[in-house]
Amino acid sequence: MTLDQTWKKCIAMWVKIVKNLDKGTVKELKQKYVDDGTLCNCYFCQYNVDHGGIEGRCDECPGRLVKKGFNCAKGTYSYQTKPKKFLEKLLELDEIRRQK
């Protein structure tokens, strides 16, 4: 998957997750809205591994390619506990990425 495809799929998934938070946990919704076989139910994690990054180190994470300090579990926008803030962060990073 290309970097652009990864961003599009990831953002589309998180839009669905945020819209459906009343229908399950973040973990359940990630499993529902991600393609089968995607590592960690995360397009960014899959991209990382597919492009030479080591699982868990996130060297090639699309978010970190835009901003080195990006961390999906960061307290202020944790994907797990603050999915709406996480989606906002993804949209912010995508805007920066597309302007480059």
Summary of the structure (lengths in Angstrom):
residues: 100
radius of gyration: 12.6
end to end distance: 20.1
largest distance: 36.9
contacts: 271
relative contact order: 0.15
helix: 64%
strand: 0%
